[in-house]
Amino acid sequence: MEFHLEVPRDHFFIRSVSAEGIRVDNDYYTVPFIISGQRIIPEWDVTSVHDINEANLQVIFELQPEVILIGTGRTQVFLPPATQLHFFRRNMGFEVMTTDAACRTYNVLASDGREVVAALIPVIS
């Protein structure tokens, strides 16, 4: 039996995650970036989870997603409580996970029509 993945053309989907970067359509992202169904912000001003603060989260908050996914690289690193407060104050749900898990979760939620934003730190060898 042959299966065909039908992906709506009006949303961004992550095609692969590898040592080359994160592929969206035919573009590879090798630096931290933000993706939603309708928009890609190609350079997110962080190098690690420890750089995440209210200022660089603002671009995510302005997108007003239902849920925010934070891909922390090869290993899951939780956000400090002070950083988590920025989400709680805005009543915004968020999940922190490895980048490959965040990419898979993003695709599932986006394909379900959810307003999801993923802020991803690529794993480059």
N, C-alpha and C positions, 0 to 999 in steps of 0.2 A: 504494500500500500504506500502510495506516495503522499507526502504531506507538503503543503505549501504555506509558508508563513505570509500572511497578508497583513501588511503594516500600512496604516493610513499615511498618505503622503503629506498630510498637513501637521505632523508632529515630528519632532526630533526623537530618534531612537539611537541607543548605543549599540553599535554593531559588534565591537570586540574590545577586550581588555587584554593587553599584553605588555611585554617589556618595551615595545615600540611606543606605547601610549594608549590612550583611549580613543577608539575610532567612532566617530559620529558621521554617518554618510561616508564620504571619502576623505575626510579630514582627521588627522591624528592630533590629539591634545597631549602635550608632554609637560605642561605646567598646570597648576591648579586652575580649575575653571568651574563655571556654574552653568547648568543646563536645565531648561524647563521644556515643556512641549512646544512652545513657540519661540523660544529665545535661547541663545548661547552667549554667555559673557566670557570671552576667551581667556581672560587673564584675571584671576582672583588673587588679590594681594595678600596671600599667605604662603608660607613654605612648610608649615607644620600645624598641627592642631593647636599648639601652644601660641600661635600667632592670631588665632581667631578672637575677635573682640567686637564690641558693638559697632564700631565704625565700618569694619569690613563685612559685617552681617547685614548692614543697612540695605545693600543692593538686593539681598535675598528677601528681606522683609517687604521691600517695595513691590515685589512680584505678588505678594499676598497669596501664597500657596496654602493648600489644605495641610500638607505635610512637607517637611524638609528632611532630606537625607544628607548626612555628612559622611563622606568616604574618607577615611583617615590613613589610607595607604595600605601597606601589607598587613599591618596589625591593627586591631581595634584599640583606639585610645579614647577614653571618655573625656568629655569636656569638663573643665573645672566648674564647680558650683557657681562661681561668679559669672561665668559665661552662660551657663544654663539659664540663669535668671533673665537674660535678655529675651529668651524664647517664652518663658513663663509669664513675664509681664505683658506680652502681646497675645497670650493665649494661643500660641502656635505650637503644633505638635512637631517633634523632631526625633530622629533616630540617628545614632552614631554607629557605624559599622565599618568593616574593611571596605576598601574601594571596590573590589570586585563584587562583593555582596550588595553594595549600594547601587552599582550599575544594574545588576539583575533586578533588584527591587524597583528601581526607577522604571525600567522597561515594563514590568508587570503593572505598576500603578498607572503609568502613562497610557498603556494599551487599554486599561479599564476606564480611561477618560478622567482620571483623577487629576487635580491641580497639584502636581508634585514638582518640587525643585530639588536638584541634587547638586551639592557643592563637593567637588571631587578633587582629591590629591592623588595624581597618578603614581603608579609604582613603576619607576624606570630603573632598569638594572644597569 
